[in-house]
Amino acid sequence: MAATHTISQRLHHSRVSLNEHLPVDHRLSRVYRFGAGIMGLFLLVFGILGLIHQIGFFDTGGDKVAGLNTNGTLSVLSIVVGLLLLFGMAKGGNFASTLNITLGILFLISGFVNLALIGTPRNFLAFGMQNVLFSFVVGLLLMVFGMYGRVTGFLPHDNPYWKARHEPHDEM
């Protein structure tokens, strides 16, 4: 019976969850905030510069801002995502981490989708190959910033996520 209880405990402790509690003042929050802030600031500036150039909303003529193709729709979308990331920076903690991971995945998906749309009439965001590469890089960076200290097999024993996965839990 003791062996069954041990196996049950191991299975319970091996479950990985990204929603574990992070103390508000934990140093990992600075990483999540920095990642969200730097990416959000860049996207916000890119979007504002795109709107200042007064490019049409669905113009696919290849207008460039900061070396990337853009149009009004992509500029507004960049501003919205940039503001969302800046909000995540302000909130910090698990929210910023989860937001970074989620938006990172969406940037990667966007890169693949827009790669397939280059050269077609459905490329309404005016993506070029440099935009696809940018989307991949931003997606990977956001995921790294969001997963830092949360997702690895080698977390230090003082890490709050390690503690949450390895401390005994009361089960009813």
Residue, then its C-alpha position, 0 to 999 in steps of 0.5 A: m500500500a505504501a508503494t501505491h501511495t508513493i507512485s500516486q505522489r510521484l504522478h501528482h508531483s510530476r504534473v506541470s502547471l504554468n499557473e502556480h503561484l509566484p510571489v509578487d516581489h519575486r525576482l523572476s517577475r523582473v524578467y517577465r516585465f522586462g520581456a513584455g516591456i521591451m517587446g511592447l515598446f518596440l511594437l508600439v513605436f513601430g505601429i505609431l511610425g506606421l500611422i505617421h506615414q499615413i499608409g492605407f489600411f489595406d495597402t500592400g504596396g510594400d511601404k516600409v517602416a524600420g525595415l519592415n513592410t507595413n500598412g495601416t492595419l498592421s500598424v494598428l495591430s502592432i499598437v494594440v499588441g504593444l499596449l497589451l504587452l506594456f500592460g503586462m509589464a505593469k501588472g507583472g508576475n504570472f500574468a506577464s509570464t503567461l501573456n508573454i508565452t501566449l503572445g509568443i505562440l501567436f507570433l509564431i503562428s502568425g509567422f507561419v500563416n503570413l509566410a504562406l500568404i506572401g505573394t497572394p491577394r490574401n496578404f492584407l497585412a503586407f507581410g514580406m519575408q523580413n516581417v515573417l522573420f521578425s514575427f518568428v524572432v519576437g515570438l521566440l523571445l516572448m516565449v523565452f521571457g515568459m518561460y524563464g524560470r518556469v519551464t525546465g527540468f533544472l529549476p533551483h530548489d528555491n524557485p517557487y515553481w519547483k517548490a509548488r511541484h515538489e512540496p507535499h499537498d494535502e489531498m482529500 
